[in-house]
């Protein structure tokens, strides 16, 4: 388990992120049209997993906007923004913001949070996902991870994008 903070208060997650060099755990997430997205759907391209508690918070919304802007220039790279929000919330947000360069996936009926060690297991965000970025190569091998220590902080975009060059 990992310990992260929310406004300085420590909380624990269900585990730890997959290690760099390991195969990413398979996943099933719910897309905005209620179909299922899997890790296998993204084979053959690099994949950025932008993971966060809820699209309806300022920092989470900012991360989706920033990765959406960055995705335009990334060739052979997909960005998947993941939270426990219902797919309807992601569709509403992306539609209102004109976000169309990233995919969204909801973990609301999957084991993604446990499989990636990111479900909060204590604190007020219990059951939501901790803020993290995981980058995978074309074969699903983890090439970068960041579990953001303070949940209210943004991830290190530059570090995540640097491994995609």
N, C-alpha and C positions, 0 to 999 in steps of 0.2 A: 504494500500500500504506500501511497505517497501522501505527503502533507502539503497542502497549499493554503493560502490565506484569502480571506474576503474582508477587505478593509482592515487588515492586520489581524483578524481573528483566524486561528488555525482550524482547518477541517481536513478530513481524510478522504481519499478516493479508494475505490475497490481494488486497486492494484497499481501496476506500473506500466508505462508505455512499452510497446514492443521495442526491442533493442535494435539499434542500427546494425545492419547486416543480416537481420532475421527476415523470414518471410512474414508478410503482414497477415494477420488473422483474416479469414474470409468473413464477409459481412453481408447482411441483407438490411437495406434501409428503404423507407417508403418515400417515393417521389411525390411531387405535388399532384400528379394525376392518379395517385394511389397505387401505381404499379410499383414493382420492386426493383431496386438497383442493387447490384452485387459487385463485389470486387472483380469478378471475372469480366464484367461489362467494360472495365477500364484497362484490361490487359492490352499491351502494345503501345501504350502512351504513359508518360510520367503522370503521377497523380498527387495533387496536394489535398490533404484532408484538413480543412479548417474547422476545428471542433470547438464548440462553445455552449454555454448554458441556455441562452434564449435570444432569439432574434429581436425580441422586444426590449432589449437593454441597449444603452448607447454604445458600449464598447463592442458588443457582439455585432451590432449593426455596422459599426465602423469597419470591423474586420471583413465583413462580407463586401462592403463597398470597395475597400482597398484591394482585396483579392480579385474582385470583378474588374477593376481598372487594370491591374497587372496582367490579368489573363489575356487581354487583347494582344499583347506583344509576345506571349508564350506560344511557340509552335510545338506541337506534339505533346502538349501538357493539358490536362483537365484539372479543374478545381471543383472539389465537392465540399460544400458547406454543410456541417452536420450538427444537429441539436436534437433535444428531446421534444421540441415544439411539434405540434401537429402540422402536417403538410400544408394545411390551409393557411397557417400563419406565415410560412415561408413564401407561399404563392402570393399572399396579400402584400408582404413586404417587397418582394422582388418586382411585382407588378407596379406598385406605387413608386418605386425607386428607379424603374427602367433597367433593372439588373438582368442581363441576359447572357453574360459570359461565364457564369458559374452554374453548376448544378447544385441542388439542395437535396438533403436526405434527412428523414426523421427517424430517430432511433426508438420511437414510442412503442413499437411492438417487436423489438429485436434485443439481442444480447450484446449489441455493439459496445455499450458502456463498460460492461464487465470484461468482454474480450479484449478491449484496448486499455483496460485499467483506469477508466476515466469517470465512472459513475461516482458522484459524491456519496459516501457512505455515512457521513455525519453532517450536521449543520443545517442551516435553513435551505440550502440548495439540494438537500437529500433527493437522490434519484435523477437529478439533472447531470449534465456532462461538464467536467472541468475544462477550462480553456486550454487548448493544445493545438499544435500543428504537427502533422506527420506527413512526410514526403516519401513517395514510393517511386522506384524506377519502373521501367516498362514491363518488368517481369513480376512486380509485386514485392520486391525486396525493399525494406526500409532503408532510406539513405539519409534521413534527417528526422529528428524529433525535438520538440520543445514542449514541455509542460510549463505553462506560464505560472510562476510562483505566486503572484498576486492576481487573483481572478479579475479584479477591476482594471488590470493593465492589458494593453494590446500585446499581441505576439511580436516577435522580431521578424518582420516581413523580409528584411534584407537577407537574413540568414537562411530563411526558407527558400527564397528565390535564387540565392547564390548556388545552391546545389543542383539547380535545373539547367545551368549553362553547359 
